[in-house]
Every structure is written in structure tokens, then in C-alpha cells.
């Protein structure tokens, strides 16, 4: 199995909408480091699973979309608690809209929230 991994860091805001969120219920910022790992069993005719430049460009675009925004205001979070777990899944959705992943079979998005916690979402492609 081969893998390509690219990371980006961004600052975004959110506020939690769960019952009794404490101070996390107020708008606050996090420094998120998002790591995307694409895996697959075979390389293409050029010896690539995916072109790293393509993955980097897609990561730049998605990170740029979320940077300096309040996640709660993004339509994909509408009515949902903007947890880091949900952010990982939605970041992956947007990334896949920008990537041609013909030879890939898996995508893992890991989100580190500040230096406190890491969450991940994995899916088959």
C-alpha cells in the first residue's frame, strides 16, 4: 500500500452548540493542523499514487476556504455542532471535490486542534 500525506495549518473560529458547552459555547479561535493521507495499492504510469503538487494545491484551496472563518457560519455546518470530528469529515469532502483520486482507495483526514487534541475521519474511496 502506498500513501501520500500533506498537511496545512489554519486558524478558524467556532462555538460549540452542545448542551452546557461552558466557555467553548462562546466564539473562540483554534489553530488547526489538517493532515490528509491518501492511500492506494497501485502507482500510475508515472510512478505516483497522486501527484503531490495536486494534493498540495487542493489542501491550499480547502484550508484557504476555512481560514479566518467561523465554522458555524459555513453552510455545511448548518444546524450541526462544529466539532473537530465533523470538521475532519467536511474538510475531506471539500478536498475530494478538488482531487482526481483514480488510484486511491482510502482517505484519512486528521485534525489537530491547537496542541491539545487530534481527531480523524477515514473513508474508503
C-alpha positions in Angstrom: 0.0 0.0 0.0 1.3 3.5 -0.9 0.4 6.7 0.8 0.7 10.5 0.2 0.4 12.8 3.1 0.2 16.6 3.1 -0.6 19.0 6.0 -1.8 22.6 6.3 -2.3 24.8 9.2 -5.1 27.4 9.6 -6.8 29.5 12.2 -10.6 29.4 12.3 -13.3 30.1 14.9 -16.2 28.2 16.2 -18.5 27.9 19.1 -20.0 24.7 20.3 -23.7 24.2 20.3 -24.0 21.2 22.7 -25.8 21.5 26.0 -23.8 23.2 28.6 -20.7 23.9 26.5 -19.1 26.1 29.1 -16.6 28.6 27.7 -16.5 26.7 24.4 -20.0 28.0 23.7 -18.5 31.4 23.0 -16.8 32.2 19.7 -13.2 31.3 20.0 -10.2 30.5 17.7 -8.2 27.4 17.2 -5.0 26.7 15.3 -6.0 23.6 13.3 -3.4 21.5 11.6 -5.1 19.3 9.0 -3.3 16.3 7.6 -4.6 14.4 4.6 -3.3 11.0 3.9 -4.4 9.3 0.6 -3.7 5.6 0.3 -3.9 3.1 -2.5 -2.4 -0.2 -3.7 -1.0 0.8 -7.1 1.0 3.6 -8.8 0.2 5.2 -12.1 2.3 5.1 -15.2 4.5 7.9 -13.8 5.2 6.1 -10.5 2.7 8.2 -8.5 -0.2 7.3 -6.3 -1.2 11.0 -6.7 0.8 14.0 -7.8 1.9 15.7 -4.5 1.6 19.1 -6.2 -2.1 18.3 -6.9 -2.7 17.3 -3.3 -0.8 20.4 -2.1 -2.9 22.7 -4.3 -6.1 21.1 -3.1 -5.1 21.4 0.5 -4.2 25.1 0.0 -7.7 25.7 -1.5 -9.6 24.0 1.2 -7.5 25.4 4.1 -7.9 28.8 2.5 -11.6 28.4 2.3 -11.9 27.7 6.1 -9.1 30.1 7.3 -10.3 33.0 9.4 -13.9 31.9 9.2 -16.4 31.0 11.9 -17.2 27.4 11.1 -20.7 27.7 12.5 -21.4 30.2 9.6 -20.4 27.7 6.9 -23.5 26.1 5.2 -22.1 22.6 5.7 -22.2 23.0 9.5 -25.8 24.4 9.4 -27.6 23.1 12.4 -24.7 20.8 13.5 -22.3 21.2 16.3 -19.0 22.2 14.7 -16.9 19.6 16.4 -13.3 18.8 15.2 -14.6 15.4 14.2 -17.2 16.9 11.9 -14.6 19.4 10.6 -12.4 16.5 9.6 -15.2 14.8 7.6 -16.2 18.1 5.9 -12.6 19.0 5.1 -12.3 15.7 3.4 -15.5 16.2 1.4 -14.1 19.5 0.0 -10.7 18.0 -0.6 -12.2 15.2 -2.7 -14.1 17.7 -4.8 -10.7 19.1 -5.9 -8.7 15.9 -6.4 -8.6 13.2 -9.0 -8.1 10.1 -6.9 -8.4 7.3 -9.5 -5.7 5.0 -8.0 -6.6 5.8 -4.4 -8.6 3.6 -2.1 -8.6 5.4 1.2 -8.6 9.0 2.6 -7.8 9.9 6.2 -8.1 13.4 7.5 -6.6 14.2 10.8 -7.3 17.5 12.6 -5.1 18.7 15.4 -6.9 21.3 17.5 -4.1 23.5 18.9 -1.7 21.2 20.7 -4.4 19.7 22.8 -6.2 17.0 20.8 -6.3 15.1 17.5 -9.3 13.6 15.8 -9.6 11.8 12.5 -12.1 10.7 9.8 -11.3 7.8 7.5 -13.2 6.7 4.4 -12.9 4.3 1.6 -12.9 5.8 -1.9 
